[in-house]
Amino acid sequence: MVFSFNFKVSEKLNTAMETEVKINTAREEYRPKSQIPAKRVVYIIEHLTYEVFKYTVRGLYENHRFLFTLLLALKIDLQAKKISHTEFETLIKGNFSKNVPVYICLCTAKFRFCSTCIINARHYIAESLGEKYAEGFILEMEAMWTESGCRTPLTCLLSVGSDPTESIERLNIPCRAISMGQGQETHARHLLNQCMQDGGWLLLQNCHLGLEFLDELIDTITTKESMSEDFRTWITTEAHPEFPINLLQSSIKFTNEPPQAVTQDLLGMSKMPVWKPLLYAVAFLHTTVQERRKFGPLGWNIPYEFNQADFSASVQFVQNHLTDVGSRRGVDWSCVHYMLGEVQYGGRVTDDLDKALLNTYTRVWFGEHMFSEKFCFYKGYVIPKGNTVEDYLQYIEQLPVVDTPEVFGLHPNADITYQINLANETFSTIVSIQPKDSSARGGETREAVVRRLADEMLEKLPPDYNPHEVCPYKVCADKETGDRRTGKVHSERFTYLPGTIIMSEELQDALDNIYDARIPKLWFRISWESTTLGFWFTELLERNQQFSSWLQDGRPNQFWMTGFFNPQGFLTAMRQETTRMNLAKGWELDSVVLCSEVTKMMKEDVVGPPPADIGGVYIHGLFLEGAGWDRRNSKLVESAPKVLFTSFPVVHVYAVSTAALSDPRKQHGHVYSCPVYKKPRRTDLTYIFSLHLKTVQNPDHWTLRGVALLCKGKQLQV
């Protein structure tokens, strides 16, 4: 018995020794002297990185995929010490006060405001990670289904007009679908139990309308003792803040943004010869109104969610209209213009100038002229002639892969604006998700950086105003300087950073934003919009300079419009002054309106106030977006290539009585009514007034261009 025991011990020891030899041999292979395992480690890292990349981006919307890929490349290079943390922060914050060397020309001066920013970033991704990361991602439904299991839901994050149902049904597995909503929980529960037993698929559509059922769903799937291995749960939902996080984390997430197609059945809905050209024109209009959104305020003042339902309703209207009028009476174009511009698509539009833009499209593209051989939406973009869907697809395939903004009526410079906006949005998002730690990098903590910046701003801040001083346009000026005084009070709160008071939510927000070179929320609520904190503070000093010189030296010969919180109030004060001057003529404020004249003077050319017999004010600081300006002939012209904003001459704004007012279009011929906004974001809240600008082209041309005047300062001069 003792012999047997010793034998077993010896056997175990021999096995252990053999295993030790194998382990030591394997470990030796990973020493730096061994080339083969080192390559294997590189391959493993590359493979895992790309698999994680694919897993992540399939659950992101298209506009976030680029953001994630860029951040992935930057973080990997940070870890590998190919770029420094200082270079990384310089890039994402746009703080170019430091003279920092930059990796592969990414952080060149004013990088975030450069039209080639996104292009350079894509090149950087390709060089850092590889070409496959820079290419578009294609969702493979079958591979994703194979990856899933019976206890792993597949969640589709919906976008406007998208529906993955057809793609799921193409997998040829029996699928029971139910659209969630009030009262659907009982039916969904029954289908869930049935599918878990027989191995079918369950598709729960629009789950953002039935969030109460989702907690029960994940509990049932994870705790059910037995279910068919072939069972799958598909979920479609819009983004919702109350969507169960545990369900989101445990599921395979993907997005579905497929293009909608025109079918052969749609082409054959009417036999009238005008049907197919009209159908193509409606489809082109649908594409245009959607594509303009990416150009920001140049495209639409408000980014409306036009979707497939708008297109379907428009097509149905055109078909019904052709059926009603018949071939003898012909198309009622005023009816078509109204229904498309005011009802089908116009029903979503709330801004008056956006409504005018939409009506311009319907007027320019829809009419008897669209059936002529010379008609085109843009050079090379005509209405094709064909009988089948294949005929139209063949024509569409030969169109450029990337459409120039001119196709949609915009200037080619609009693409530069799009690239800059995308870059700003991308890097602002990267900044917002950076960890808010207090660790020191380069010898200075976050708190020390913010304290230093706050001290620098407080040193440059001018003394406060005396509220008892009397000044011209007193109500307007008191309001403007009073707002600035409030801003100074909040700035001074940063003297408490060393820790003498408890850090409040407002101070924490200010700490984070100042460190990220952004405007604290508390300051922003009582001030103005700006791209960076540096631009904001420079504008603060310039606004102060205007009001200080006004108080000390008297009324200036000209006024900087950007320097007013409320430029409408300033112009109203001017109307009131003019009305008082003409009380003897019977003028009343309600019947006095603004008029304007574009002078040939720039800011430095003004040597005196406007003529006394006309009155009014000279204003400067306006920038023309979407067009250029011919100073010699005082008319609108096309923008110069790569010139996004044109500094506008001094404008004489004055007030007249409506009794003596004449139509400016009768005086000057073609006149474009150009809106003036106090911020780049064009809304009813930022609209000031309109200037009538002379033009050789039809005013519709400038409406499609999105031409407007902006009185926004430093960032437009980049």
WOTAJO-V206147 format. One record per residue. N is the residue number from 0. OMEGA is omega in radians with two decimals (NA if undefined). D_FIRST is the distance of its C-alpha to the first C-alpha in whole Angstrom. Layout:
n->[N/N]
omega->[OMEGA/OMEGA]
d_first->[D_FIRST/D_FIRST]
//
This chain:
n->[0/1/2/3/4/5/6/7/8/9/10/11/12/13/14/15/16/17/18/19/20/21/22/23/24/25/26/27/28/29/30/31/32/33/34/35/36/37/38/39/40/41/42/43/44/45/46/47/48/49/50/51/52/53/54/55/56/57/58/59/60/61/62/63/64/65/66/67/68/69/70/71/72/73/74/75/76/77/78/79/80/81/82/83/84/85/86/87/88/89/90/91/92/93/94/95/96/97/98/99/100/101/102/103/104/105/106/107/108/109/110/111/112/113/114/115/116/117/118/119/120/121/122/123/124/125/126/127/128/129/130/131/132/133/134/135/136/137/138/139/140/141/142/143/144/145/146/147/148/149/150/151/152/153/154/155/156/157/158/159/160/161/162/163/164/165/166/167/168/169/170/171/172/173/174/175/176/177/178/179/180/181/182/183/184/185/186/187/188/189/190/191/192/193/194/195/196/197/198/199/200/201/202/203/204/205/206/207/208/209/210/211/212/213/214/215/216/217/218/219/220/221/222/223/224/225/226/227/228/229/230/231/232/233/234/235/236/237/238/239/240/241/242/243/244/245/246/247/248/249/250/251/252/253/254/255/256/257/258/259/260/261/262/263/264/265/266/267/268/269/270/271/272/273/274/275/276/277/278/279/280/281/282/283/284/285/286/287/288/289/290/291/292/293/294/295/296/297/298/299/300/301/302/303/304/305/306/307/308/309/310/311/312/313/314/315/316/317/318/319/320/321/322/323/324/325/326/327/328/329/330/331/332/333/334/335/336/337/338/339/340/341/342/343/344/345/346/347/348/349/350/351/352/353/354/355/356/357/358/359/360/361/362/363/364/365/366/367/368/369/370/371/372/373/374/375/376/377/378/379/380/381/382/383/384/385/386/387/388/389/390/391/392/393/394/395/396/397/398/399/400/401/402/403/404/405/406/407/408/409/410/411/412/413/414/415/416/417/418/419/420/421/422/423/424/425/426/427/428/429/430/431/432/433/434/435/436/437/438/439/440/441/442/443/444/445/446/447/448/449/450/451/452/453/454/455/456/457/458/459/460/461/462/463/464/465/466/467/468/469/470/471/472/473/474/475/476/477/478/479/480/481/482/483/484/485/486/487/488/489/490/491/492/493/494/495/496/497/498/499/500/501/502/503/504/505/506/507/508/509/510/511/512/513/514/515/516/517/518/519/520/521/522/523/524/525/526/527/528/529/530/531/532/533/534/535/536/537/538/539/540/541/542/543/544/545/546/547/548/549/550/551/552/553/554/555/556/557/558/559/560/561/562/563/564/565/566/567/568/569/570/571/572/573/574/575/576/577/578/579/580/581/582/583/584/585/586/587/588/589/590/591/592/593/594/595/596/597/598/599/600/601/602/603/604/605/606/607/608/609/610/611/612/613/614/615/616/617/618/619/620/621/622/623/624/625/626/627/628/629/630/631/632/633/634/635/636/637/638/639/640/641/642/643/644/645/646/647/648/649/650/651/652/653/654/655/656/657/658/659/660/661/662/663/664/665/666/667/668/669/670/671/672/673/674/675/676/677/678/679/680/681/682/683/684/685/686/687/688/689/690/691/692/693/694/695/696/697/698/699/700/701/702/703/704/705/706/707/708/709/710/711/712/713/714/715/716/717]
omega->[3.10/3.11/3.14/-3.13/3.13/3.14/-3.13/3.12/3.13/3.13/3.13/3.13/3.11/3.12/3.13/3.12/3.11/3.13/3.12/3.11/-3.14/-3.13/3.14/3.11/3.13/-3.14/-3.14/-3.12/-3.09/3.03/-3.11/-3.12/-3.12/-3.08/-3.04/3.11/3.12/3.09/3.13/3.12/3.11/3.14/3.14/3.14/3.13/-3.12/-3.12/3.12/-3.11/3.10/3.08/3.10/-3.13/-3.13/-3.08/-2.99/3.12/3.08/3.14/3.01/-3.03/-3.08/3.12/-3.11/3.10/3.13/-3.13/-3.09/3.10/-3.14/3.09/3.14/-3.14/-3.11/3.11/3.13/3.04/-3.13/-3.14/3.13/3.03/3.02/-3.13/3.11/3.11/3.10/3.13/-3.13/3.09/-3.14/-2.98/-3.11/-3.10/-3.14/-3.00/3.07/3.11/3.08/-2.98/3.02/-2.97/-3.10/3.11/3.01/3.12/-3.03/3.05/-3.08/3.13/-3.07/-3.05/3.14/-3.09/-3.08/-3.13/-3.07/-3.08/3.11/3.11/-3.14/3.10/3.07/3.12/3.12/-3.13/-3.13/-3.08/-3.05/-3.09/-3.08/-3.05/3.10/-3.10/-3.12/3.11/-3.13/3.12/-3.13/3.10/-3.06/-3.08/3.11/3.13/3.10/3.12/-3.13/-3.04/3.08/-3.07/3.13/3.14/3.12/3.05/-3.01/3.09/3.07/-3.00/2.93/-3.05/3.07/-3.10/3.11/-3.09/-3.05/-3.12/3.13/3.12/-3.13/3.12/3.12/3.02/3.01/3.13/-3.05/3.09/-3.06/3.05/3.10/-3.05/-3.13/-3.10/3.09/-3.10/-3.07/-3.11/3.13/3.13/3.11/3.13/3.13/3.13/3.14/-3.13/-3.12/3.12/-3.13/-3.03/3.07/3.11/3.10/3.10/3.11/3.10/-3.05/3.06/-3.08/3.06/3.09/3.13/-3.05/-3.09/-3.08/-2.98/3.08/3.08/-3.12/-3.09/3.08/-3.13/-3.09/-3.04/-3.06/3.13/-3.05/-3.10/3.05/-3.14/3.11/-3.14/-3.12/3.06/3.06/3.07/-3.11/2.98/-3.10/2.92/3.10/-3.10/-3.08/-3.10/3.07/-3.06/-3.07/3.14/3.07/3.14/-3.10/-3.07/-3.07/2.99/-3.04/3.06/3.08/-3.09/-3.11/-3.08/3.03/3.09/-3.03/3.00/-3.07/3.10/3.11/-3.14/3.12/-3.06/-3.08/3.13/-3.14/-3.13/-3.08/-3.12/-3.03/-3.06/3.05/3.12/3.12/3.13/-3.13/3.09/3.10/3.12/3.08/-3.14/3.10/-3.08/-3.09/3.08/-3.10/-3.12/-3.10/-3.06/-3.13/3.09/-3.10/3.06/-3.12/3.08/3.03/3.10/-3.11/-3.08/-3.13/3.03/-3.08/-3.06/3.13/3.10/3.12/-3.12/3.13/3.12/3.11/3.13/3.11/-3.11/3.12/3.14/-3.13/3.11/3.09/-3.10/-3.04/-3.13/-3.08/-3.10/-3.09/-3.14/-3.07/3.03/-3.00/3.09/3.09/3.12/3.13/-3.10/-3.07/-3.14/-3.03/-3.07/-3.02/-2.99/3.05/-3.10/3.12/3.11/-2.98/-3.11/-3.12/-3.08/-3.12/3.01/3.09/3.09/3.10/-3.12/3.11/3.07/3.08/-3.10/-3.13/-3.08/-3.02/-3.06/3.14/3.13/-3.12/-3.10/-3.14/-3.14/-3.12/-3.07/-3.04/3.00/3.06/3.06/-3.10/-3.14/3.14/-3.09/3.02/-3.07/3.07/-3.12/-3.14/-3.10/3.09/-3.14/3.12/-3.13/3.12/3.13/3.10/-3.10/-3.12/-3.10/3.06/3.13/3.14/3.10/-3.10/3.03/3.10/3.13/3.09/-3.10/3.11/-3.10/3.08/3.09/3.12/-3.13/3.12/3.07/3.10/3.12/-3.12/-3.14/3.12/3.13/3.12/3.13/3.13/-3.12/-3.06/3.05/3.10/3.11/3.13/-3.05/-3.09/3.10/3.13/-3.10/-3.12/-3.12/-3.07/-3.12/3.02/-3.11/3.04/-3.09/3.13/3.10/-3.10/3.14/3.12/-3.12/3.12/3.13/3.14/3.13/3.11/3.13/3.13/3.14/3.10/-3.10/-3.08/-3.11/3.12/-3.08/3.13/3.02/-3.06/-3.08/3.11/3.10/-3.10/3.08/-3.13/-2.87/-3.10/3.14/-3.08/3.12/3.12/-3.11/-3.10/3.09/3.09/-3.12/3.10/3.11/3.12/-3.13/3.13/-3.12/3.09/-3.06/-3.13/-3.12/3.02/-3.10/-3.10/-3.05/3.10/-3.13/3.07/3.12/3.14/3.12/3.12/3.14/3.14/3.10/3.09/3.12/3.11/-3.11/-3.06/3.11/3.10/-3.14/3.13/3.10/-3.07/3.06/-3.09/-3.12/3.10/-3.07/-3.10/-3.09/-3.11/-2.97/-3.11/3.07/-3.04/3.14/3.12/3.12/3.09/-3.10/-3.08/3.07/3.12/3.07/-3.14/-3.14/3.06/3.12/-3.13/-3.14/-3.10/3.11/3.13/3.09/-3.12/-3.02/-3.02/-3.12/-3.06/-3.11/3.11/-3.13/-3.07/3.10/-3.01/-3.14/-3.07/-3.13/2.96/-3.04/-3.13/3.08/3.11/3.11/3.14/3.06/3.08/3.11/3.09/-3.14/3.13/3.14/3.12/3.13/3.13/-3.06/3.11/3.14/3.12/3.12/3.14/3.04/-3.04/-3.10/-3.11/3.13/-3.10/3.14/2.95/-3.09/3.08/3.12/-3.14/3.04/-3.09/2.89/-3.04/-3.07/-3.11/-3.07/-3.12/-3.13/-3.14/3.09/3.12/-3.05/-3.09/3.12/-3.13/-3.14/-3.09/2.93/3.09/3.09/-3.13/3.12/3.11/-3.12/3.13/3.10/-3.13/3.02/-3.09/3.08/-3.06/-3.09/-3.09/3.11/3.13/3.10/3.03/3.11/3.09/3.01/3.13/3.08/3.05/-3.04/-3.08/3.13/3.10/-3.02/3.10/3.08/-3.13/3.06/3.11/-3.12/-3.08/3.10/3.07/-3.13/3.14/-3.12/-3.05/3.08/-3.13/-3.10/-3.13/3.11/-3.12/-2.95/-3.07/3.12/3.13/3.08/3.10/-3.00/3.12/3.09/-3.14/3.13/3.11/3.08/3.08/-3.02/3.07/3.07/-3.10/-3.12/3.13/3.14/3.11/-3.14/3.04/3.07/-3.06/3.14/-3.13/3.04/3.12/3.02/3.13/3.10/-3.14/-3.11/3.04/3.10/3.11/-3.10/-3.05/3.09/3.04/-3.12/3.04/3.11/-2.85/-2.76/-3.01/3.11/-3.10/-3.11/NA]
d_first->[0/4/5/5/6/9/10/11/13/14/15/17/19/20/21/23/25/26/27/29/31/32/33/35/37/38/39/41/43/45/46/50/50/48/51/50/47/50/52/50/50/54/53/51/53/56/55/53/57/59/57/57/61/61/59/61/65/65/65/68/71/73/75/72/70/72/71/68/67/70/68/64/66/67/64/62/65/64/61/61/64/66/69/69/69/73/74/72/74/77/76/76/78/81/82/83/85/82/83/79/78/77/74/76/79/77/79/82/85/86/83/82/86/86/87/84/81/79/80/79/76/75/75/73/70/70/70/67/65/66/69/67/67/71/71/71/68/68/66/64/64/61/59/59/58/55/54/54/52/53/52/54/58/61/63/67/69/73/76/79/80/76/74/71/71/73/70/67/69/69/65/66/63/65/66/67/69/71/73/72/75/76/75/72/69/69/69/67/64/65/65/61/59/61/60/56/56/57/57/60/62/63/66/67/71/72/70/72/74/71/69/68/66/64/61/61/60/57/56/56/54/51/50/51/47/48/51/52/51/54/56/58/60/63/65/69/70/73/72/72/71/69/67/63/61/58/59/61/58/55/58/59/62/65/69/71/75/76/80/82/84/87/86/89/89/91/93/95/95/99/101/104/104/104/100/98/99/99/96/95/97/95/92/93/94/91/89/91/91/87/87/90/87/85/89/89/92/94/92/93/93/91/88/88/85/87/85/85/87/90/90/89/92/94/94/95/98/99/99/100/103/104/104/106/109/109/110/114/113/111/108/109/108/109/107/104/104/104/101/99/100/100/98/95/94/97/95/92/95/96/97/101/101/98/100/102/100/99/102/103/100/102/105/105/102/104/107/109/109/105/106/108/107/107/105/102/99/99/100/98/97/99/98/97/99/96/96/92/89/88/92/91/88/89/92/89/87/89/90/88/85/86/89/91/92/96/95/95/98/96/97/95/94/92/89/89/89/86/84/85/84/81/80/81/79/76/76/77/74/72/73/73/69/68/66/68/66/68/66/68/69/71/71/73/72/73/75/76/78/79/81/82/84/85/87/88/90/91/93/94/95/99/101/101/104/107/107/111/112/114/114/115/113/112/110/108/108/107/104/103/103/101/98/98/98/95/93/94/92/89/89/89/86/84/85/82/80/78/77/79/79/77/76/77/77/80/79/76/77/80/77/75/79/80/77/77/81/82/84/83/83/85/88/88/89/92/93/92/90/89/86/85/86/88/90/90/91/94/96/96/98/100/101/101/104/106/106/107/110/111/111/113/115/116/115/114/116/113/109/106/104/101/101/102/100/102/104/106/107/109/111/112/113/115/116/117/119/121/122/124/126/127/128/131/131/129/126/123/119/118/120/119/117/115/116/115/116/114/116/116/115/111/110/112/115/116/119/120/120/120/124/126/127/124/122/118/115/114/110/108/104/104/101/102/99/99/102/104/108/111/113/116/117/115/113/109/108/104/102/101/98/95/97/96/98/102/103/106/110/111/112/115/115/117/119/121/123/122/126/126/123/123/120/119/118/122/122/120/119/115/113/110/109/106/104/103/100/99/95/94/92/95/95/98/97/98/101/104/107/108/110/112/112/114/112/114/111/110/109/106/105/104/103/100/99/98/101/101/102/100/100/97/97/94/92/94/96/92]
//
